[in-house]
Structures are given as structure tokens and as C-alpha cells.
Amino acid sequence: MLDILERVETDLRASVASADPLVTEAARHLVEAGGKRFRPLLVALGAQFGDPTDDQVVPAAVVMELTHLATLYHDDVMDEAAVRRGAPSANSRWTNSVAILVGDYLFARAADIAAELGPEAVRLQARTFARLVHGQIAETVGPRGTDPVAHYLHVIAEKTGSLIATSARFGGMFGGASPEHVEALAGYGETIGVAFQLSDDLLDIASESDQSGKTPGTDLREGVPTLPVLYALGSDDSDAASVRLREILATGPLVDDALHAEALGLLRESPALKRARETVRSYAEDARARLAPLPRIPSRRALESLCDHIADRTS
């Protein structure tokens, strides 16, 4: 499996090359910044339920990572981010217009490689892309009268779960796994993708900077309503701490350092954070249950271990 991931790295760099040196430099910017490579990992693990040496497995993983990277270029423009993966974001280095166009270029390269895998790969990649866009639109316009928690979970399923689901599906498909096993992998991918994103949200509140890799409470400061915040705002708890927390959160982005520190401390001790942890664990256990049709080979144990890791990392 390590061989698959090493080949993915090589092919990623080759796949973003362009006749235009600026496009090549900007497109390689995030590739060379690193990252978890979570989506290629799921392709590689899914392929183990068939033939992981099939020539289509590595290109399938490259399609998934290119699609993911393209969304990051666009996300950074929308969020006006200055940093991505510890380096200056593409938009801050080359302007918003260049970042948007490079994201488009990466989507095009992903589609080009998918075309070599066949019409079903093109169809799935396009439908996944459509879900990503729908999720971003839903996040941008907000709940619009619907339940904020349900809306938030829907956004995560569309923006994060969809691509991770297709990654696991591609691994099974292009490794030649049975249709039953491919569906099990896709269901696992969608659910573990939601759990993974939710756990990141909790780490932003519960961890120190050396654990999470970013300053604690960044989402709070920027006014991003993550699951613990939504649970806190929707609570009817009448104790003084809960009431005070709702008062602070209702003010919006916490740019005042004192209010930010107070809200972060209250959230860390709140029933809302405990409830959010239980939600993450529920998704992780649901993902584990979806592995039931798969044979008990080392790759299944690795996927199960990922459930444990996600559930435990926010404890």
C-alpha cells in the first residue's frame, strides 16, 4: 500500500505540470505543501479488497486528490485565507483570480485523468463535484429557516463526506472488489468523512495548538458556527455558565480577546461540547458498522482503527 501512495505523490506532481510556468508553479503550490492525503489513502485501502496492483488504482487516487486540492484553492478565496498548510495561500501569493483559475485547472486535470478510467469514473467524479458545489452553496446561504444543526451536518456530508465516499468507492471499483463490497466502502467513506470533519471542529475548541496545528478557537474568532457552538446556542440550559455562553456566542465573531478567551473556556466545560463528542462517536460507530460485509483482512482492521482514532482524538 505504501507503494501506491508513493506513486500517487509522483503522479500528482506530474499531473499538474503545464506549458505555462506560472500555472505549474501555482498548481504545485499545495501539492508540495503536503497534507494528510486522506483520500488517496482510502483509495489504497479500498483497493485491498480486490487487486491493489491494478493499473487504474493510482490514477483513481490522483483524481480524488486533485479534486480535493482544487476545492482548497476555491475555499481560500471565499474565506479570504492568508495561510494554507503552513504556507501562504495561493490567493494571497498570486491574487484571487489566479487562485480561482488554478482551482479550475486542477478540476480539469482531474476530469482528464478520470476520462482515461472510463465513463463511470467521469460520471462519479462529476456527481461528486456537483455535491461539493451544492454543499458550498448551502454553507454560503445558511440554514434559511431550517434546523441549524441538520443544515450543518448536511453541509459537511456534501462538502466533505461526498469526496471521501467516492475515494473509498474508487478504491474498491478499480481494485475489482465485488459490488457489495464497493457499496460498503462508499457508505463507510461518507460516514467517516462526516466524523472526521466534526472531530476537526472539536479539536479547534478542545485541544492546544501543538495538538491541532492551529490556534485554539480560530473558528470562534472568525464566527464559524461549528457543531459545539450550534449545540450551545440551541440549548435551553438555565445554569449561569450556559446562559453566559449563549450571550457571548450570540454576538457573532469574537474579535475581542477577553470575550474569546471566556467563550473558549466556557465551551470546553459545556454540555454542548460533551454532546458534540457523542455525535462524533456515533458517526464513527456508524462507519464501523458499514464495514460488516467486508472480509476481515488487514485493510478492514485499518479502517476500523480509523474509527477508533477519530472517536478518541476528541476525548
Order of alpha helices (4+ residues) and beta strands (2+ residues): alpha-alpha-alpha-alpha-beta-beta-alpha-alpha-alpha-alpha-alpha-alpha-alpha-alpha-alpha-alpha-alpha-alpha-alpha
